[in-house]
C-alpha cells in the first residue's frame, strides 16, 4: 500500500517525463525520415481529403533521378508553419483559392492558369483514387519557390500526377 501511495504521489512527474519522451522521439523520427528539399519533391493539395501516403508511394515508383522521396501533404499540414508552403514544388488548388495562393504558384509548361486536373462538371480528373475533390474545378501548378523548378524534377512529378487515374 505504501509503494502504491508513493507511485501515485509522483504520477505528475511520470506523466511529464512520458510527454517529454514522446516529443523527443517524435522529433527524432521526423529527423530520420525526412531529407533536404534538394532531395525531395513536396506536393501540397488543397482538397477535403487526401490519401497522402498512398499517393506519395505511387509517385515514388516513377521518381526522377537524384531524389530520395516524394512527400504529399494536405494544406492543413502547414497550418502552423505557413512560411514553409512557399517552398512547395507542386500544388493542387481549387479554383476558389487561386487568388489567395497566387504568390507561390508558377505556371506549368507555359500555362499561366495552371493545368486543370479536375473538372467539376464532368466529375473527372487525375489522381481521383488519392484525392477527394470538392465540387469545383482544381488546377495543378508548380511552386514559384521550388528548388526543383530548374532541374525539371517538379515538372516530371506533376506529369506523373496528371497521368494518375
Phi, psi and omega in degrees: 000321181293322179294319178297318179296321179294318180295314181295326179290339180254012184302319180300325178293317179296319179295319178298316178295323178296315178295316179298319179295318179298317178296316180298311182290329174296318177296316179298316179300315179296319180297318183285324186266007179243170179216177182289156180302333181291340184249011179215157173251132179247125180249126176250134182233123180263076182225161181301323180212135180227128173274076191297316182293315180296320180293319179297318179298316179296320180289329180291342178294334181236038185288139177298155179301145176090354179259152178257333184198163172239130177248132177242130182224146168283160180300331180297341179298328183255023183303322182259000180225063187299330182293336181285342183291332181288353177262006179295156183261321181225138181232139173241113192233138174286155182303326183289345182250007184298318180295321180294330185258001188305328184294335180245022178250142176234152181294156176255119178047046176082357179270098186299330180275005183081175179258127179292119182259338179215130178254115183292328181296319181265342183073020182245147178182182180271153175059030180291343176288341184246335185240127173266104182280150172281177184276063175201165180290146177237148182232147178255132178228160168268159179277135180290336179258015183293136174284350181255016179293325184271329184274354176085357182292320179295319178295321179297318178291321177300319177296321177297320179296316180295334180275347181290140175236000000 
